């Protein structure tokens, strides 16, 4: 069976060695030695000056919206995982959708200004499949209208844009370290914020608002990650070169052998060093997609309709028609991509798509 992704498991002895440190320390949570070490190693690996590791990739978005959203209107993309929009609604803000670029699949920056009102507080944009938004234009618009920018960079671990970490852009960037991601802690995520005052608010907000054991800075929730998850991250991180090389090889095989008269692939934005996080293909019609999906499933190959549906059509966030997002969402399929897939498997997938 070939699934759309497969979790990378480091050698068990390497994980056990990290877990043994937890037993030695007798410390399971509340920012123990392993979590702090993971943050330092990730800062070095990603070339960033700050990182706050959390228990998943959604909590950082919720915290950012709680602090910056002010229950206002949040301009966002309809083409993202449901957590992006759900976080907006959960924090009592209002999602205002802007359609996407048909090739990059990120929010169409040329349509953002028309969506701004007196109630707009933030732009929440997703780097789709690790493909950056038009950062320069978005941040210029935000500066012009005094808005905050939050980037959902769940897929963008290790991505650089213009020779700079993708996490260095915006007021806040977030990432997912879920088991399905190329770097993972089993379940986890991270928040990046350059402004020290804002970062301080983010920090205490992820720890119940604590200012020491008996005092509080303000309102907070529990966004802390455990030492067990920190151990997984420390065991996975040394293998990133192998993981990225393997994924790049799979992407190269797809690019070489897919029939692009039947499908289109995503366009990676210029000046981007991509991370090979997903391989989406876009069919001419939804009927073609469903036919190919059925053929692949018969052979125990399970791609994923990702992202589907367009979030402006979901009941709790229903908004205006977004023709490009709705069309792409109905026709996009993410093909299997993970370390360990071999050429014969990729050739079989490409052939099945071609003959379906």
C-alpha positions in Angstrom: 0.0 0.0 0.0 1.3 3.5 -0.9 -0.3 6.3 1.0 0.0 10.0 0.2 2.6 10.3 2.9 4.5 8.2 5.4 5.9 9.3 8.7 9.7 9.3 8.9 10.8 7.1 11.9 14.4 7.7 13.0 16.3 4.6 14.2 14.6 3.5 17.4 17.9 3.4 19.3 18.4 7.1 18.6 14.9 8.0 19.9 15.5 5.7 22.9 18.7 7.5 23.7 16.8 10.8 23.8 14.0 9.2 25.9 16.6 7.9 28.4 17.7 11.5 29.0 14.1 12.2 30.0 14.1 9.4 32.5 17.5 10.7 33.8 16.1 14.2 34.2 12.8 13.0 35.6 11.1 15.9 33.7 8.3 15.3 31.2 6.9 18.7 30.4 6.9 22.5 31.2 9.9 23.3 28.9 12.4 20.7 29.9 16.0 20.4 28.7 15.1 18.5 25.5 12.5 21.1 24.3 15.0 23.9 25.0 17.7 22.0 23.2 15.4 21.4 20.3 14.6 25.1 20.0 18.3 26.0 19.9 19.1 23.4 17.3 16.2 24.5 15.2 17.3 28.1 15.4 20.7 27.0 14.0 19.3 24.7 11.4 16.7 27.2 10.1 19.0 30.3 10.5 16.4 32.1 12.6 16.9 34.2 15.7 13.8 32.9 17.6 11.4 30.0 17.8 8.8 28.9 20.3 8.0 25.2 19.9 4.4 24.3 20.8 2.2 21.3 21.0 0.7 21.6 17.5 0.5 23.8 14.5 -2.9 25.3 15.1 -2.4 26.7 18.6 0.3 29.3 17.4 -2.3 30.6 14.9 -4.9 30.9 17.6 -2.6 32.7 19.9 -1.5 35.1 17.2 -5.2 35.8 16.3 -6.1 36.2 20.0 -3.4 38.9 20.4 -3.5 40.6 17.0 -7.0 39.9 15.6 -9.0 41.9 18.1 -12.2 40.0 17.0 -12.0 41.9 13.7 -12.0 40.9 10.0 -9.1 38.7 8.9 -8.2 38.7 5.2 -7.3 35.1 4.3 -7.2 32.4 1.6 -9.9 29.9 0.9 -7.2 27.4 -0.3 -5.6 26.0 2.8 -6.2 23.3 5.4 -9.4 23.9 7.4 -7.4 24.8 10.6 -6.5 28.1 9.1 -10.0 29.3 8.8 -11.3 27.4 11.9 -8.7 29.3 14.0 -10.1 32.6 12.8 -13.7 31.6 13.7 -12.6 30.0 16.9 -11.0 33.3 18.1 -14.2 35.2 17.3 -12.8 36.9 14.2 -14.4 37.0 10.8 -12.7 35.4 7.8 -12.8 37.6 4.7 -11.7 35.4 1.7 -9.6 36.6 -1.2 -9.2 34.3 -4.2 -5.9 32.6 -5.2 -3.4 32.8 -8.0 -4.1 30.0 -10.5 -0.5 29.0 -10.8 1.2 29.6 -7.4 -2.1 28.7 -5.5 -1.3 31.3 -2.8 -3.5 34.2 -2.0 -3.8 36.6 -4.9 -2.1 39.7 -3.5 -3.6 41.9 -6.2 -7.1 41.4 -4.7 -6.2 42.0 -1.1 -6.7 45.8 -0.9 -10.2 45.6 -2.3 -11.1 43.4 0.7 -9.8 45.8 3.4 -12.4 47.6 5.5 -12.4 49.6 8.7 -12.8 46.3 10.6 -9.8 44.6 9.1 -7.0 43.8 11.6 -4.8 41.1 10.0 -3.9 39.3 6.9 -3.5 35.6 7.4 -1.9 34.0 4.4 -0.8 30.4 3.7 2.4 29.4 2.0 0.6 26.7 0.1 2.5 23.4 -0.2 5.6 25.2 1.0 5.2 27.7 -1.9 5.7 31.3 -0.6 3.1 34.0 -0.9 4.1 37.3 -2.6 5.8 38.5 0.5 6.9 41.9 -0.6 3.5 43.0 -1.8 1.6 41.6 1.1 3.8 43.3 3.6 3.7 46.6 1.7 -0.1 46.5 1.8 -0.1 45.7 5.5 2.2 48.6 6.2 0.1 51.0 4.1 -3.1 50.0 6.0 -1.6 49.4 9.5 -2.4 45.7 9.5 -0.7 42.8 11.1 0.5 39.8 9.0 0.4 36.2 10.1 1.8 33.5 7.9 0.5 30.0 8.1 3.7 28.3 7.1 2.6 24.8 8.2 4.2 23.3 5.1 7.2 25.5 4.8 9.8 24.0 7.1 13.3 24.8 5.7 12.0 27.0 2.9 13.9 30.1 2.1 12.9 33.1 0.1 15.4 35.5 -1.3 18.1 33.7 0.7 16.2 34.3 4.0 14.2 31.9 6.1 10.5 32.0 5.3 9.9 32.3 9.0 11.5 35.7 9.1 8.6 37.3 7.3 5.5 38.8 8.8 4.7 39.8 12.3 4.2 36.1 13.1 4.9 32.9 11.3 3.7 29.5 12.3 4.7 25.9 11.4 3.4 22.4 11.9 5.5 19.6 13.2 2.8 17.0 12.7 3.8 13.4 12.0 2.9 13.9 8.3 5.3 16.7 7.8 8.9 16.4 6.6 10.2 17.5 10.0 8.1 16.3 12.9 7.9 15.9 16.6 5.1 13.4 16.3 2.6 16.1 17.2 3.8 19.7 17.4 4.4 23.0 15.9 6.2 26.3 16.3 5.7 30.1 16.3 8.2 32.7 15.1 8.1 36.3 16.0 10.9 38.9 15.7 9.4 41.7 17.8 10.5 41.0 21.4 7.5 42.6 23.1 5.1 40.7 20.9 7.1 37.5 21.4 6.8 37.9 25.1 3.0 38.0 24.9 3.1 34.9 22.7 5.3 33.1 25.1 3.2 33.7 28.2 0.0 33.1 26.3 1.2 29.5 25.5 1.8 28.8 29.2 -1.5 29.8 30.8 -0.3 33.4 31.1 2.2 32.6 33.8 4.7 35.0 35.2 6.4 32.6 37.6 4.4 30.0 39.6 2.2 32.4 41.5 1.7 35.4 39.2 0.3 36.0 35.7 1.1 38.4 32.9 -2.4 37.9 31.4 -4.7 35.4 29.7 -3.2 32.2 28.4 -3.8 28.6 27.3 -1.7 25.5 27.3 0.4 25.3 24.1 3.4 23.6 25.7 5.0 20.6 24.1 6.2 17.6 26.0 9.7 16.3 26.4 8.7 13.1 24.6 7.8 15.1 21.5 11.0 17.1 22.0 12.9 13.8 22.0 11.3 12.8 18.7 12.3 16.2 17.1 15.9 15.8 18.3 16.0 12.3 16.8 14.5 13.4 13.5 16.5 16.6 12.9 19.9 14.9 12.1 18.2 13.1 9.2 16.9 16.1 7.4 19.5 16.0 4.6 18.5 12.4 3.9 14.8 13.3 4.0 15.1 16.3 1.7 17.3 14.4 -0.8 14.9 11.5 -0.9 11.9 13.8 -1.4 13.7 15.8 -4.1 14.4 12.6 -5.9 10.7 11.6 -5.9 9.7 15.1 -7.1 12.3 14.8 -9.9 10.9 11.4 -11.0 7.4 12.8 -11.1 8.5 15.8 -13.1 10.3 13.6 -15.5 7.6 11.0 -16.1 4.2 12.5 -15.6 2.2 13.3 -18.7 1.7 17.0 -18.4 -0.8 17.0 -21.3 -3.2 15.6 -18.7 -2.2 17.5 -15.5 -0.5 20.7 -14.4 1.8 21.1 -11.5 2.2 24.0 -9.1 4.5 26.9 -10.1 7.1 27.6 -7.4 7.7 31.3 -6.8 10.9 32.8 -8.0 13.7 33.3 -5.5 12.5 30.3 -3.5 14.4 27.3 -2.2 11.6 24.8 -1.9 11.4 21.9 0.5 9.6 19.3 -1.7 6.8 19.1 0.9 3.9 18.0 -1.5 3.4 17.1 -5.1 0.0 18.5 -6.2 -1.3 17.9 -9.7 -4.2 19.7 -11.2 -6.6 17.9 -13.6 -8.7 19.6 -16.3 -11.9 18.4 -14.7 -13.0 17.0 -11.4 -14.4 13.9 -13.3 -10.9 13.2 -14.5 -9.5 13.5 -11.0 -12.1 11.1 -9.6 -11.4 8.6 -12.4 -7.6 8.7 -11.7 -8.2 8.5 -8.0 -10.3 5.4 -8.4 -7.7 3.7 -10.7 -5.0 4.4 -8.2 -7.1 3.2 -5.2 -7.7 -0.1 -7.0 -3.9 -0.6 -6.9 -3.7 0.3 -3.2 -2.3 3.8 -4.0 -3.9 6.5 -2.0 -3.3 10.1 -3.1 -5.3 12.9 -1.3 -7.7 15.6 -2.4 -5.8 18.4 -0.7 -7.1 21.0 -0.2 -10.7 20.2 -0.6 -13.2 21.8 -0.4 -12.5 25.4 -0.9 -12.9 26.9 2.6 -15.4 29.6 1.5 -17.9 26.8 1.0 -17.5 25.3 4.5 -20.6 26.0 6.6 -19.0 27.7 9.6 -17.1 30.1 7.4 -19.2 30.4 4.3 -18.4 33.4 2.2 -18.6 34.9 -1.3 -17.8 32.8 -4.4 -14.1 32.2 -5.0 -14.1 30.9 -8.5 -10.4 30.1 -8.9 -10.1 28.5 -5.4 -13.3 26.5 -5.9 -12.1 25.3 -9.3 -8.6 24.3 -8.2 -9.9 22.6 -5.0 -12.2 20.4 -7.1 -9.3 19.4 -9.5 -6.2 19.1 -7.3 -4.7 15.9 -6.1 -1.6 15.4 -4.0 0.4 12.4 -5.1 2.3 10.1 -2.7 5.6 11.8 -1.6 7.8 10.7 1.2 11.3 9.4 1.9 11.6 5.7 0.8 9.4 5.8 -2.3 11.3 4.1 -5.2 11.5 4.8 -8.9 9.4 1.8 -9.9 6.6 2.9 -7.6 6.7 6.4 -9.1 6.7 5.1 -12.6 3.7 2.9 -11.8 1.8 5.9 -10.5 2.7 8.0 -13.5 1.6 5.2 -15.9 -1.7 4.7 -14.1 -2.4 8.4 -14.3 -1.5 8.4 -18.0 -3.8 5.5 -19.0 -6.7 6.3 -16.7 
